[in-house]
Amino acid sequence: MKTILALLGVFALIILFPLIGVLAGAFVGWVVGLFFEETVMGFFARAGFDTAGYAMWQLGAALGFVSAFFANRTSQIEND
């Protein structure tokens, strides 16, 4: 029974960490967009990304989702 609960806990964390990353990224993107929207959008445009039609909170949410996966993998690599 403990094994099943542990597996359910692990699966819940696998689902929750990316969702938390999305929410945190959206909030931080919104706050950064209040002050530096032109700078950030200009950077992405020069890097070759088409950011027309996207708000800063949307870019933050996307980056938060992607970084949730990289953060987990990076911490595993460092511990090995």
N, C-alpha and C positions, 0 to 999 in steps of 0.2 A: 504494500500500500504506500509506503514511503517513497518507493521508486516511482510509482505513478504520479504522486503529488510533486515530486522533484521534476519529473519530465514536463508535467503541466506548467510548473513554475518557469522552467527554462523556455518553453514555447511562448508563454505569456510575455516574458522579457524580450524575446526575439521580436515579438509583434509590438511591444510597447516602446522600445528604444527608438525605432525609426519614427513612430508617431510623436514621441516627445521631441525628437530632432526636428520634425516638420514644424511643430508648434513654436519651439524656441527659435528656429530659423525665420519663421514668418514674423515673429515679434521683433527680433533683432533687425531683420531687413526693413521693417516698417520704421523703427527708430533711426536706423542709419539713413534711410531715405528722407527723413525729415531734415537732415542736415547736409548730406553728401550725395543726393540722388544724381545730380549731373556728373559728378566725378566718377561714381561707380558705373553708371550707364556708359559714360565715355570710355572707361577702361574696358568694359565688355565689348563695346563696339570696335575698339582698336584691336582687341584680341580675336576678333572675327566672329563674335556671336551677335545674332540679330535679336536685339532686346526690344524692338518696337512692339508696343502693345502689351508689354509686361510691366507690372508694378513692382516696386522694390520688395514688398512683402512676398510676392510670388517667387521672385528670384531667391529670396532668403529661405523660403519653404523648400524649394528644390535643392538648394545647397545643404540645408539642414538634413534632408532625407538622405542625400548621398553621403554626407559626412557621418551619419549614424552608422553606416556599414563600414566605412574606413576606420572609424575610431575603434570599433570592436576588433577588427582584424589587426590593426597596429598594436593594440595592447597585447594580443595573443602572441604576436611575433616577438615583441620585446621580452616577454616572460619565458620564451623557449630557450 
